[in-house]
């Protein structure tokens, strides 16, 4: 099975996951979305660290940047062109889901994955969309 990580949990995975994240992933393959990856890159590129890396030391931030620049091939990122149509359908059918959420659900469907988000990113739109289409969804306390 595959588990799709949001940007907060991808950050934590790249930084060296804690036991709660390791337990939540287990032996599953790790994946993320293009938009979550971009959001984490954007935060890392911001000298102040942005929402995801604010308060992190320069050394910690540099380590994350290194991981982002040479993202491990073991972390799956489904190309957006393969997801775009399904994202459009999901957005049309589920008014509460954002483009970011629609990408996560579409990616989870195509990868036969479940979605694992930080409790900071737990939103009703993506949660309801996952439930509606039968995609597993969990929020990890953070």
N, C-alpha and C positions, 0 to 999 in steps of 0.2 A: 504494500500500500504506500501511498504518498501523502505527505502532509504539507499543506500550503501555508507558509508563514507570512504574517504581515510585516511591515517595516520595523516595528519595535522588536519583534521576535527575531527577525533576520539580523538586526543589529546585535542582539544578545547572542545569537548563534555564532556570528563572526567574532565577537569579543571573547568567546569561551563560555559556553552555556552553563547555567547553574543546574542543579539537580532537578528542579521542577520542570525546566524545559527539556532536559534529557529524558525524564520520565514521560513527559507528554508526547515526545516524538518516538521514543522507543527505538525500534529497528526500521522505522519507515524511511523512505526516501524524502529528502527535503526539497521543496520547491518554493518559489515566490512568484509574484507577478511583475510585469514590466513597470507598472505604475508605483507599486510599493518599492521596487528597486530604485526607481528614479527619485521618489520622495526621500529615501535614505541617502542617496548620492547628493541631492540638493542640500540636505541638512549637513552632511559632512563637508560640502564645499563652502558652507557659510562659516566664516572665521569664528563667529560666536557660537557655532554648533547647532543653531536652529532648535526646533522642537525635539528632535531625536537625540542630539548630542550636546545640548546645552548643559554646562556643568561638568562635562567630561574633560579630563586633562588633555594637553596637547599630545602626549604619548599614546593615550587611549584612542584619541581621535585619529591619529596617524595610523594606528594599527587597523582601525576600521576602514580607513581610506585604502590601505594596502589590500585588504580583503575585497573591497568593492572593485578596485581596479583589476584585480586578477581573480574574479569570482570563480570559485571552485567549480569545475565541470560537474561535480556531483550534485550541485544545486540547480535544479531544473527551472528554466524560465521559458514558458511557451511563447513563441512569437506572436505578437499582437495581431498580425494579419490573419492568423489561424483562429483568432478569437473574436475578431471585430463584429462579424455578422451575429454571432450568438449574443455578444454583449448588447447589440442593438435590440435584439428580440427581448432579452431579459429586461432592459431598460423600458421598453414599450409595455411589457406585461406587468412590471412591478414598479409602480410609480415611486416608491420609497427608496429604490436602490440607485446609488450614484454610479458613475462610469467606473470608478475605482472598485466599487463593490461588484458591479456586473462583470468586470474582468476577473475578479477573484472567483466568482461562481462559475463562469465559463471555463476558466483554467481548471478548476477543481473537477468539473464535469469531464473534460477531455483527458485529464490525467488520472481519473478515478481516484481522486484525492479527497481528503477532508480539509476543512479550513480551520486553522488555529490562529487566533488573534490575541493580542494583549488585551486585558480588560480595559485599557485606555482607548482601544479602537473598537470596542464592542458596540455595534450600532444596530438599531432595530431594522433598518432597510436590508442590510446584507444578511442578517440573521433570518429574517422572514423569507427572503429570496432563497436562501439555502434550504430552509425547511420546506418551502413550496416545491422545489425541484428534487428533493431527496439527497442533498449534499450534507454530509456531516459537518457540524460547526461547533467549535468550543472556544471559550474565552479563558485564557490563562491569567490568574490574578497577578497583577504587577503594581 
